[in-house]
Amino acid sequence: MNFNKSKRFSSWLLCSMLIVAMAFTSVGCGKNGGKSSSDWDETTKISESVLGEGQTKFMFTVVDKDGNETDFEVHTDKKIVGDALQDVGLISGEEGEYGLYVKSVNGITADYDKDKTYWAFYIDGEYATSGVDSTKIKEGEKYSFKIEK
């Protein structure tokens, strides 16, 4: 009779330990906030607000897909917005038939083929009529990229 009690207690103890182990495993798996590694590359995301060196400065804002804004003050001797932003590592992309196709801004990648998102370029809050790689820096203008669908 003591053998059955001991067997039952051992079974109960083993089941309890398995339940606790499964609880820790499932809680540990959900710590990325729902973002996949392809959505965010935190290792290359810039957190400084003043970047570069040079005589010319302009304000630059990044608006991610959740509407979060990150502001930068960019200092440069470059004449073109895109050249200055590439120089400080804020944007990257590939050359296409219409100029630079920006795919990543401040470490956040927009993939049109995957989820129909892209980076839109704005000047003083208005959708730009020129590409970032052909827009001359003008004192007092504010530039931004917003992820859009």
KARA-V282922 format. One record per backbone hydrogen bond with DSSP energy under -0.5 kcal/mol. CO is the residue of the C=O (numbers start at 1). NH is the residue of the N-H. If there is no record, write none. Layout:
CO;NH  CO;NH
This chain:
1;5  2;6  3;7  4;8  5;9  6;10  7;11  8;12  9;13  10;14  11;15  12;16  13;17  14;18  15;19  16;20  17;21  18;22  19;23  20;24  21;25  22;26  23;27  24;28  25;29  26;30  27;30  28;31  30;33  32;35  36;39  36;40  39;109  41;44  41;45  49;51  49;73  51;75  56;76  58;74  59;143  60;72  61;145  62;64  62;70  63;147  64;67  68;64  70;62  72;60  72;74  73;51  74;58  75;53  76;56  79;137  80;84  81;85  82;86  83;87  84;88  85;90  85;91  86;89  90;106  92;103  92;104  94;101  96;99  99;96  100;102  101;94  102;119  103;110  104;92  105;108  107;41  107;109  108;105  110;112  111;114  111;115  111;116  111;117  112;116  118;120  118;148  120;146  121;128  122;144  123;126  126;123  131;134  131;135  132;82  134;136  135;81  138;141  141;59  142;124  143;61  144;122  145;63  146;120  148;118
